[in-house]
Amino acid sequence: MYNEGNLSQPLVPPDAAWDPAEELAWMLQEAMQEEHPRIPGPRDEDSLFAPAEGTPLGNLQEITAELPPLRPASRGHRRIPERRRPRALQTTSYLVAALAAAIASAVSFFSGMVASDPLQVVAAARVPGDIVPWWPLLLYGPWLVASLSVLRAALHQRRALHSWCTVLLFSAVTILLCVLQAPKTLLDTTAAALPGLASLACFQQAVRQITLTRAPRKAMPRHRTR
């Protein structure tokens, strides 16, 4: 039975800040927590897979734990020796190149002396007498300058196509003039052409010796790569 005193008390209106929806949400949350207990967090994986003490697997783990740690494999101690050319071989190469250059210079000088007389005969009837001894310089001057250009290009490992063309042109002109002044026999024609050919061949081989003593340059890309 209800107490008549409680029924006779006046009802107090609720607070203005009270929200029935929020109150209902709190009640539902408390009911769900009481119905579903809190799930414990996951245990450590080491504790799950750790063997029990006293078992063979546990004894084996204790023995391995007492062993000293393994040393990491050392790398980089062994150095691969670089391939270097022996000094004796390099010195011999330079000596051969110097000997070839000296022989080429001697042959060129001697061929110039041999070809000087036929060239002076060609110029005797066409230029004044005091200029005739200097007239072969018109042929051997460009030849010598072009030869020096070829040697300089060989030292820098560059091509010298125009210089080679100059050397070949003046060598051919010199050989042709010498052949025209010689008697028209096979032996005389060969003898007249031999000095110019020998000088040209020796010069080409001397340039080849210089290019062999120089280390090859790495090919640079012509176009810029992105």
C-alpha positions in Angstrom: 0.0 0.0 0.0 1.2 3.4 -0.9 1.8 5.9 1.8 -0.8 8.6 1.8 1.8 11.2 2.9 3.9 10.6 -0.1 1.0 11.0 -2.4 0.0 14.2 -0.8 3.4 15.8 -1.5 3.5 18.1 -4.6 5.3 16.9 -7.7 8.5 18.9 -8.6 9.1 19.5 -12.3 12.4 18.2 -13.7 15.5 20.3 -14.3 15.5 22.2 -17.6 18.9 20.7 -18.5 17.7 17.1 -18.2 17.6 15.3 -21.5 15.5 12.1 -21.6 17.3 10.8 -24.7 20.7 11.1 -23.1 19.4 9.4 -19.9 18.0 6.5 -21.9 21.3 6.1 -23.8 23.2 5.9 -20.5 20.8 3.3 -19.2 21.2 1.2 -22.3 25.0 1.4 -22.1 25.0 0.3 -18.5 22.7 -2.6 -19.3 24.9 -3.8 -22.2 28.1 -3.7 -20.0 26.4 -5.8 -17.4 25.2 -8.3 -19.9 28.5 -8.6 -21.9 31.6 -8.7 -19.7 34.8 -6.9 -20.8 37.0 -9.1 -23.1 40.6 -9.2 -21.8 43.3 -7.9 -24.1 45.5 -10.2 -26.1 48.4 -11.8 -24.3 52.0 -11.5 -25.5 52.9 -13.9 -28.3 56.1 -15.0 -26.5 54.0 -16.2 -23.5 51.8 -18.3 -25.8 54.6 -20.0 -27.6 57.1 -20.2 -24.7 57.7 -23.8 -23.8 57.1 -24.9 -20.2 60.0 -25.4 -17.8 61.3 -28.9 -17.3 60.2 -30.1 -20.8 62.8 -31.1 -23.4 62.0 -28.1 -25.5 62.4 -25.8 -22.5 65.8 -27.4 -21.6 67.0 -26.9 -25.2 66.0 -23.3 -25.1 67.9 -22.7 -21.9 71.0 -24.4 -23.4 70.9 -22.3 -26.5 70.4 -19.1 -24.4 73.7 -19.8 -22.6 75.7 -20.1 -25.9 77.7 -17.0 -27.0 76.3 -15.0 -29.8 77.5 -15.7 -33.3 79.9 -13.2 -34.9 78.6 -11.6 -38.1 80.3 -12.5 -41.2 83.0 -10.0 -42.0 82.8 -8.5 -45.5 85.0 -6.2 -47.3 88.3 -7.4 -45.9 89.3 -9.1 -49.0 90.2 -6.5 -51.6 90.3 -7.4 -55.3 93.7 -6.3 -56.6 93.5 -3.8 -59.4 94.9 -4.9 -62.8 97.8 -2.7 -63.5 100.2 -2.8 -66.3 103.7 -3.8 -65.3 106.2 -0.9 -65.4 108.6 -2.8 -67.6 105.9 -3.3 -70.2 104.9 0.3 -70.1 108.5 1.5 -70.3 109.1 -0.8 -73.3 106.0 0.6 -75.0 107.2 4.1 -74.6 110.6 3.2 -75.9 109.2 1.5 -79.0 107.0 4.6 -79.7 110.0 6.9 -79.3 112.1 4.7 -81.6 109.3 4.7 -84.2 109.0 8.5 -84.1 112.8 8.9 -84.5 112.9 6.5 -87.5 109.9 8.2 -89.1 111.6 11.6 -88.7 114.8 10.3 -90.2 113.0 8.8 -93.2 111.0 11.9 -93.8 114.1 14.1 -93.7 115.9 11.8 -96.1 113.0 11.6 -98.5 112.8 15.4 -98.5 116.5 15.6 -99.5 116.0 13.0 -102.3 112.9 14.7 -103.7 114.5 18.2 -103.5 116.5 17.9 -106.7 113.5 16.8 -109.0 111.4 19.6 -107.5 114.1 22.2 -108.1 114.3 21.0 -111.7 110.5 21.6 -112.1 110.9 25.1 -110.6 114.1 26.0 -112.5 112.4 27.1 -115.7 109.5 28.8 -113.9 110.9 30.9 -111.0 113.9 33.1 -110.6 117.2 31.3 -109.9 117.7 32.6 -106.3 114.3 31.2 -105.3 114.7 27.7 -106.8 116.4 26.2 -103.7 113.5 27.3 -101.5 110.7 26.3 -103.9 110.3 22.7 -102.5 109.3 24.4 -99.2 106.0 25.2 -100.8 105.2 21.5 -100.8 106.9 20.4 -97.6 105.8 23.4 -95.6 102.0 22.5 -95.6 102.9 18.9 -95.3 104.9 19.5 -92.1 102.3 21.8 -90.6 99.5 19.2 -91.3 101.7 16.5 -89.8 102.2 18.4 -86.6 98.4 18.9 -86.4 97.9 15.2 -86.8 100.4 14.5 -84.0 98.7 17.0 -81.7 95.3 15.5 -82.4 96.7 12.0 -81.7 98.0 13.2 -78.3 94.6 14.5 -77.4 92.8 11.4 -78.9 90.9 13.5 -81.4 90.2 13.0 -85.1 92.1 15.2 -87.6 90.4 14.5 -90.9 91.3 17.8 -92.6 95.0 17.5 -91.5 95.2 14.0 -92.9 93.7 15.3 -96.2 96.3 18.0 -96.4 99.1 15.5 -95.7 97.8 13.1 -98.4 97.3 15.9 -101.0 100.8 17.4 -100.7 102.4 13.9 -100.6 100.6 13.0 -103.8 101.7 16.2 -105.5 105.3 15.6 -104.5 105.2 12.0 -105.7 103.6 13.1 -109.0 106.2 15.8 -109.7 109.1 13.4 -108.9 107.6 10.7 -111.2 107.2 13.2 -114.1 110.9 14.1 -113.9 112.1 10.5 -113.8 112.8 8.4 -117.0 109.8 6.5 -118.2 110.9 3.1 -117.0 109.4 0.9 -114.2 112.5 1.0 -112.1 113.0 4.7 -112.4 109.4 5.5 -111.7 109.4 3.3 -108.6 112.6 4.9 -107.4 111.1 8.4 -107.9 107.8 7.5 -106.0 109.5 5.6 -103.2 110.7 8.6 -101.0 107.3 10.1 -100.8 105.5 6.8 -100.1 108.1 5.8 -97.5 107.8 9.1 -95.7 104.0 8.9 -95.7 104.0 5.3 -94.4 106.4 6.0 -91.6 104.5 9.0 -90.5 101.2 7.0 -90.3 102.9 4.3 -88.3 104.4 6.9 -85.9 100.9 8.4 -85.3 99.6 4.9 -84.7 102.3 4.3 -82.0 101.3 7.5 -80.2 97.6 6.4 -80.1 98.6 3.0 -78.8 100.5 4.5 -75.8 97.6 6.6 -74.8 94.8 5.1 -72.7 91.4 5.0 -74.5 88.9 7.7 -73.5 85.5 6.9 -72.3 82.7 7.5 -74.7 80.6 10.4 -73.5 76.9 10.5 -74.3 76.1 13.0 -77.0 72.6 13.7 -75.7 71.7 14.6 -72.1 69.8 11.9 -70.4 66.9 12.8 -68.2 
